[in-house]
């Protein structure tokens, strides 16, 4: 165990290559000024953008040029800021990039209301008569689909202007927990001091010394509870913002508004929560297996991350993790595998934790850049899975950008989590089939079970909590910290019935940044369900299944998410994929019962 290094102590080879985007702040500033001018030129189309096909096509081409630049500016600034959230210069760039994106949104907010003012037949005739507009048919279909929830151009501009402000609670939360809030340093089992962070908390809760785990658990939650009212207020106002946005657009609920964007029926959400709740016995069995493996009378919350095996988990160097992932994705074809290997050698990944660095992990980049992956690699198996997960996102982005025009290169989170989780499933299969290290095999089996627990079940718990607090806000119930504790604690007790749920874990909602992304987390659960089904077909040697899956990765947002997944081979409008995933979870619980205990 050791303290977290400063960023300058990290080797350059272990940092992402942001210089490939901008080699200096001056270069960023040049694009920033050009984009500002481009935004002002776009404003000149207001009131005439839908006058004729030529003008519309001209505007869409000009908008794309500006939007691509703004996207790159904002992404670069955000990544610079995430390297060290204490860096005020980088934070200023991030703020300016975000403000520029809001300015672009505001300046072009007239587009959809003006298009929707046309008769659909009139627009179809315009598209048919103008070369190049047929490219935008799906985009225009999406615009008209949202007609009932689009306000006037003036109101849309106001909504856009307030976009940055409405996102302020999440920004405040991020700065508080990543930059300003210092967590305790405690004595590790080896006698050395270790600083608790958001990034290493889960790793520390896997230490064999149970008294140490309890100390970490208590120290972390006692410290974060010192700012409980601040975090409670930030989540309350984030939830209020979601509800107000939905009301302004004429939706009955915030959930309906959030799911309508990607065109996901609310029944998909309900199917997930109901199906998982009907199968909580599988999670309860997993919790009891942990209790038996630890040989304790009662499972405590600081025991949840402990593996089922008492074999020492091997430390996995980053280079070895890269090799594992590259080999694991071989069933997806040589091209996919070569892209993964090349990316790992091309400055995609910012590998290690440093002081002030944003916690967690993500895949970033834009249409005009290489992919970038933020990691906080801890040398454990969980970090290897995280690397595979983020590479799934990165390959999805790269393939989509190469095969689709800018208007369709992006994709909804609903399908994004499929790409990441397929990689995780392939990694599990590869490690179980190819490693001779029995300790590693045992931990892989345990890790796969943990993926089901932490993704399918835990994220569904989060989704249930998120819907609960939005419903409370919509019905006028105050979202006080006590109310948030009660709502979260009740769910935690239901989901982990065989374990003891202490008062501290009822405050776990305070450490979950995803609650600031409206109705986001459920997609992790639907993603693992779809991914497990697709992976089973791919591993069965079905070449058509592998080709259909890779083709799905190239299609961006050319269709709505459910249609894209149906073409790939899975129907998420049905509970069947969720039930199938839980069936696989049960099978692996059987294997764990036989082999690990």
Steps between C-alpha positions, in 0.01 A plus 500: 500500500621851433384856478362634174768669280487842343436502126855601409622183670311283245701379199409667173442157342216443746317821411259560216623696200295820515770672293359308204194725533661834588875538542460826689245718672557753223379251239190438712440874521519537122229240448299653781494840327417342164213306655361817662491665158340194347226503762416861421476413129257219582271749674444669163293202383231559761160555341601357161666166567194309374421736212628255240709188468819676391500727804433209734782293348735800518417557865543134596844491335608823674363377832696176469827688450446713809361217713800279428738772612300581813480132589877464475564819696269393783629142512864608513432753774299248702777241481764756593291594804449135596875442512514714813181660622709742710652658186322835473621574147361168377175557689468838329545337158238242591257772605556693178462187288176414675373855461585496129303178454204662676539806278488283187190324629336832578596661167353212299197432719277638225572202271258241632205735561536637146517152349201391706302798375495333159246242394669160496402444138649838412829406664505162325460675166785736588725205585413317178570808288837595657817305438664393824204549733403133485799440732301668777177299469539315831610817676195685365275214604636538852438875490135450407462225758576759768266766360250484786778568751683778318420853603516820297834623371510763775432248777747252350768769507430569866516128581833475321635808678419338834654165408831577670327633810270199525806276501663695783403258782697220336799727442494614863478141618795400282722783622408432861569126495799497263685822581399651834403205716805330653434151629686355799833323500485176699755242602497199268536137604871522413552797729533753218272799466246494219283791388139410427364644174188462289714302254656248740213449745378178337855363481558569869173326584649181353781481754504176702525677834135539602573756769683710241202478262270619775735789573507600134120476477445705812770756420376561146133539586567702814711742296257536211215538749662822622377657174173310498282809482699640208481176302135458595425847366690436177306180434172664596551785254625268229177303538296820497673604178406169336138543603483864387653417160239230451215731599619776266492252213155371585587159641311350792817376672876546489537131417275529197704797380837329553398180322325676213827652381643163389146375425496235773152404627458531878394135496864407439590670830213332682587161352850534637409601853214250529702209360797568726276537804333168417844338502656650812542149636801457268665808651411379849667168418812686387506698825468179701784342300715796601404453864593132486825571315600753766384267778311773683167491679367804317609671182578868552502774239880517515504133396305542174802542275691206643560208261354158557845341484766534767774464239712814486399705200799534270618852429462559128743749344343732248698352209367153585147636520539639149612160370200329661252740343654479153485120504150495645340694214629261230149352438399841361744468211851605407412858415337562839787332683766696312322828574502423873870417497587811300295725726676375812832598341383837365440724799134415547523422872577718802585209724570579863344701781664827602409765753204705386418270210134437428387174657360204306552430133353602166556489127514838328611666180307641207423438133828669403732352765623163603320338794622584850455296816528631855596227746606483863674163462547324834677180389205278589265290289225759526731748325558249220125473448468877506763525227312246285176688569632839389671352194159370397373858501808624316475244220129573468581870455784439258302262279195722502701810411673322213180361349246776563471869414522741790123525541482128587841427651385532860283239669271474796624381840239224480705324231839625623488281809453194282834559328686535830341197663558265205871566552467414869323172418764407243773575754338265751479220246861548390645504851303197617602304191865602466660580833691231692508714813238337725486803728432723202235259368325506836503877505375520141200287588441718803550815293241393245251442779591844634425648157147363523463620858644847443357558152173316462386518862680802647425726204137391508493594869641838395236528229226421751638763738528758224139444396390513864657841566372646173151376586534658845598831346212484253252437782636785711679292765812675635830336399683558825817303581295298751243419231775397259657280769167333568420434134846363427523300823165332438613383156836384631330292769262344247773416248743369765252335732742235641756767597512765770436843349660758727413870524812608312419304182160671490706805398665326207293718266744779584786333310314417175569765231266334250196625691574838342434358152124473474380138475839374385588203719227258387685469171787317669251230598331476162846509344630196687180314421532561125875440507474162670253381235718623212818358652350155538426491125846630411677246724290219353700560183217662308694702243184682395446607861851646526465680168155634593639629828796680340265641238285632785808686628542676165143628476511786751154653533371415154199338669339512845668290772245219521508453123882493495503232770233293328715496187796393713293212638333603827154641581517737799129579489453162669604385850654192338860631473492606866366160604766333284778705661376410847497138389870527412560662839333204669715258298818674612377500860471122466858482375617717786321284752667189357850634435574780743348396829 
